[in-house]
Amino acid sequence: IRLSAAAGVTTLRVRLFGMDKKTQQNGCYPVVQLPVSPQTKMYEVPIGSFAPESFCGLDGVTAAHTLKNLSGIEVVDAIRAFKARPVQFNVGSIALLR
């Protein structure tokens, strides 16, 4: 994943999404918290680093299962996602290597 973030943004949350609407709504697709810098650079994130949020319990879906029907990848500011302020980050190429 090629990413960069504006000053003040130090961690981005990257979530893999599949096609299951219930899992999309409950937020239990796998995520990784990725420390980032203001300079655009390539970040290699092992698929094994992705895991469902702890609140998901048995509703959590693994990365391996999600990749079978991957429909999207979400990138958000992990720290300030729910505050009313502008957030700036750049997302470049995303490649899944097997």
Sequence and secondary structure as in RCSB ss.txt:
>XXXX:A:sequence
IRLSAAAGVTTLRVRLFGMDKKTQQNGCYPVVQLPVSPQTKMYEVPIGSFAPESFCGLDGVTAAHTLKNLSGIEV
VDAIRAFKARPVQFNVGSIALLR
>XXXX:A:secstr
 EEEE TT  EEEEEEE S HHHHHHT S EEEEE  SS EE    GGG B  GGGGGG   HHHHHTT  EEEE
EESSSTTSSS   EEE       
